[in-house]
Each structure stands twice: as C-alpha cells, then as structure tokens.
Amino acid sequence: MQQRAINVILTGVTGTALAGMLVAGVAAASDDSAPSEQQKLSQEAAATGQHKAARKHSDTSAEKYKAKGESASDSKRKKGPRVLLSGTTTASYFWDDGSGVNGDTGAPAGGKPMQKGLFASPSWPMHTKVKVSYNGRSISGFVGDRGPGRPSHKGVMLDLDTYTFRYLLDGEKPKSKYNAGGGEGHLKGIKWEVLKWGAGAGKKGKPRPFGS
C-alpha cells in the first residue's frame, strides 16, 4: 500500500515535470521562429527612416528642377545650341579655291581654305557659325568669305559651298566642285540660324546687301 502511494506521487511529479519541459520547449521554439517585440520595433523604425530619406531625396530633386523651371524629364532631353538670330533667304553656291576655274574669284577672304561648310555672307562677321536647313536637311558651317555680290541686293543673302548646296537640294553629292548639277542655281526659302557670332570683320544682325 505504501509502495503504491509512492508510485502515484512519482508519477504525478514526473508528469508535471514533463508538462513544464513541453511548455518551455514550445516557448523556445516560438522565440526562435518569430522576432521579439523589440526586434519588430527596430525593423519598423529602420523602414520608416529609409522611407523618409528616399522621400527627402525625391523632394529635393523636385525642388531643384522646379527652381530651374523644368521637370526631371526635361533635364534629360538633349539641348541643342542656342539660336541667336534666324530667318529665310535665297541662297546661291560657289567654290573659290584660288584656281581661277569657272570664274573663281580667288581664295576665301576669311583666311581658311575652301571646304564643305564654308559659306559667304555679304555682311556677317567672318567665322560666324551658321546652320542652314532646306527640305528637311541641315548643315552647320561658318562664314569664310564675302558674297554673293550684286545678287544680294535682290535678296540672295547667302552663298553656300557646292557640296552643302547640292546636299540641301536633294541629298546628293556634286560631280564637280564648280557645278552643283540639277539645273538649279538658287535655293529659295532656305532657313538660316546664327549659332555664334564670329570675331572677324563684319556686322552682326540681319544680313545686309554687299557693300552697304
């Protein structure tokens, strides 16, 4: 009888101990698989700080573009050269390399050899940078000579090198430097844009007839 009572007591104690170990094991497993309350708060604080930093950077960038009067997308667009003056005129062509061929009047007055992109103006300063456009085609060049002569009094305010003239006309290349081909001696309605005034002799502003 006494031995049976002892067995009952031991069984109760053992059961209680096992139950305690089981509860502790579940609690430990819970601690390993889920972050503590303190860890949760730390993670939330870090996420909030990153969000605020990103928003501050975005707001700063927006303010920077706003101050310039543009948007972020505008700033990515490639900006072309600034146009100082523009207009339209009738253009002729020439090639003066000092050889005397086909009425060649001598080497260009600007001091640079005859070349593609060398234009003649009756009044603009020498070495003025000019862009000319016609039929969807464009060429940038510079004023390297004086001309045309008397035709400028009739509204022909630009003399283009033969290669530029032919390219603007039909996108082709002339067979001869002295003849643009195609039976065209003038291009009407050609657009010109002054991109930079030259430092040489001449007058800024709209083109004026030769000698005026």
JODA-V864835 format. One record per backbone hydrogen bond with DSSP energy under -1.0 kcal/mol. CO is the residue of the C=O (numbers start at 1). NH is the residue of the N-H. Records with the same first field share a line. If there is no record, write none. Layout:
CO: NH / NH
This chain:
1: 5
2: 6
3: 7
4: 8
5: 9
6: 10
7: 11
8: 12
9: 13
10: 14
11: 15
12: 16
13: 17
14: 18
15: 19
16: 20
17: 21
18: 22
19: 23
20: 24
21: 25
22: 26
23: 27
24: 28
25: 29
26: 30
27: 31
28: 32
29: 33
30: 34
36: 40
37: 41
38: 42
39: 43
40: 44
41: 45
42: 46
43: 47
44: 48
45: 49
46: 50
47: 51
48: 52
49: 53
50: 54
51: 55
52: 56
53: 57
54: 58
55: 59
56: 60
57: 61
58: 62
59: 63
60: 64
61: 65
62: 66
63: 67
64: 68
65: 70
66: 69
71: 75
74: 77
85: 194
87: 192
89: 190
91: 187
92: 160
94: 162
108: 111
115: 118
117: 142
119: 144 / 145
120: 159
123: 203
125: 128
126: 200
128: 143
129: 195 / 196
130: 141
131: 193
132: 139
133: 191
134: 137
137: 134
139: 132
141: 130
142: 119
143: 127
144: 110
145: 121
149: 152
150: 153
151: 154 / 156
152: 155
155: 90 / 157
158: 92
159: 120
160: 94
161: 165
162: 166
163: 167
164: 168
165: 169
166: 170
167: 171
176: 179
187: 91
190: 89
191: 133
192: 87
193: 131
194: 84 / 85
196: 129
201: 126
209: 212
